[in-house]
Structure formats: structure tokens, C-alpha cells
Amino acid sequence: MTLLNAPQDTWLKVIALEGGRNLRARLTQYGLFEGDSVRVVRAAPLRGPLMIEVNGREIALGRRVADKIVVEAKDATGADRPTQ
């Protein structure tokens, strides 16, 4: 699944940052890397941006960018759990 269709207030693991070199560079400048734990704090209405938490910081991402971030769910213990 991508960050765009991930549930709110659930911790997820970033599996891949898809997109071009410029997008990947911008996401890493924000401090978002493959393997990080993230959660969707809120999704603005009317196709507005997503507010995510990563490494103790909140970052606003546009929906097109969020759709390029592949994530998987973590279970209650924080361990990785594959999604289907």
C-alpha cells in the first residue's frame, strides 16, 4: 500500500520511495528514508495534503508525493508485518 491510502494513527514502515531522483532527494532532505517508521497524523479534506510524523517531526506531503511512498503495517509490538 502507499502512504496515500494508509490508515490514520497507525505506525507503518517505509518500504520504498518511488519516483524520480529529484523526488527521492527531496524526501531524504525532509528526513524520510526507507526503513523509517511513519504515521499519518491527518489528511486534509478536499484532496489537501497529508500530515505525517517521522522521526519525531511532522511533515506535510502532497497527495501525489504520498502516493509514491510504499509502506507496510507494523503490529502492536512494533514489528514489521507484511500487508496484502
C-alpha positions as CSV (number, residue, x, y, z in Angstrom):
1,M,0.0,0.0,0.0
2,T,1.1,3.6,-0.3
3,L,1.0,6.3,2.3
4,L,-1.9,7.9,0.4
5,N,-4.2,5.0,1.3
6,A,-2.8,4.1,4.7
7,P,-5.0,4.4,7.8
8,Q,-4.5,7.3,10.1
9,D,-2.8,7.0,13.5
10,T,-1.2,3.7,12.6
11,W,2.6,3.2,12.6
12,L,3.9,2.0,9.3
13,K,7.3,1.1,7.9
14,V,8.6,2.8,4.7
15,I,9.4,0.1,2.2
16,A,10.3,2.1,-0.9
17,L,10.4,5.7,-2.1
18,E,9.2,5.5,-5.7
19,G,9.6,8.3,-8.2
20,G,12.5,10.1,-9.8
21,R,15.8,11.1,-8.4
22,N,14.6,14.6,-7.5
23,L,11.6,13.3,-5.5
24,R,13.8,10.9,-3.6
25,A,16.3,13.6,-2.9
26,R,13.6,15.9,-1.6
27,L,12.1,13.2,0.7
28,T,15.5,12.4,2.2
29,Q,16.1,16.2,2.8
30,Y,12.8,16.0,4.8
31,G,14.4,13.2,6.8
32,L,12.3,10.4,5.3
33,F,14.2,7.2,4.4
34,E,13.4,3.6,3.5
35,G,13.1,1.7,6.7
36,D,11.7,4.6,8.8
37,S,8.6,4.3,10.9
38,V,5.9,6.8,9.9
39,R,2.3,7.5,10.7
40,V,-0.4,9.6,9.0
41,V,-1.4,12.2,11.6
42,R,-4.3,13.7,9.5
43,A,-5.4,14.0,5.9
44,A,-6.7,17.4,4.9
45,P,-10.2,17.4,3.4
46,L,-10.9,18.2,-0.3
47,R,-7.7,16.5,-1.6
48,G,-5.4,18.5,0.6
49,P,-2.1,17.4,1.9
50,L,-1.3,14.6,4.4
51,M,0.4,15.5,7.7
52,I,2.8,12.7,8.6
53,E,5.0,12.1,11.6
54,V,8.5,10.7,11.0
55,N,11.5,10.7,13.5
56,G,9.6,13.0,15.9
57,R,8.7,15.6,13.3
58,E,5.6,16.4,11.4
59,I,5.8,16.9,7.7
60,A,3.1,17.9,5.2
61,L,3.1,15.9,1.9
62,G,1.0,16.4,-1.2
63,R,-1.2,13.5,-2.2
64,R,0.8,12.8,-5.3
65,V,4.0,12.6,-3.3
66,A,2.3,10.4,-0.6
67,D,1.3,8.0,-3.4
68,K,4.9,7.4,-4.2
69,I,5.8,6.2,-0.7
70,V,5.3,2.4,-0.3
71,V,4.6,1.3,3.3
72,E,3.7,-1.8,5.2
73,A,1.8,-2.2,8.5
74,K,3.5,-2.8,11.9
75,D,1.9,-5.0,14.5
76,A,1.2,-3.8,18.1
77,T,4.7,-4.7,19.2
78,G,6.2,-2.5,16.5
79,A,7.5,-5.5,14.5
80,D,7.0,-5.4,10.7
81,R,4.0,-7.2,9.4
82,P,3.6,-7.8,5.6
83,T,0.5,-6.4,4.0
84,Q,-1.5,-8.0,1.3
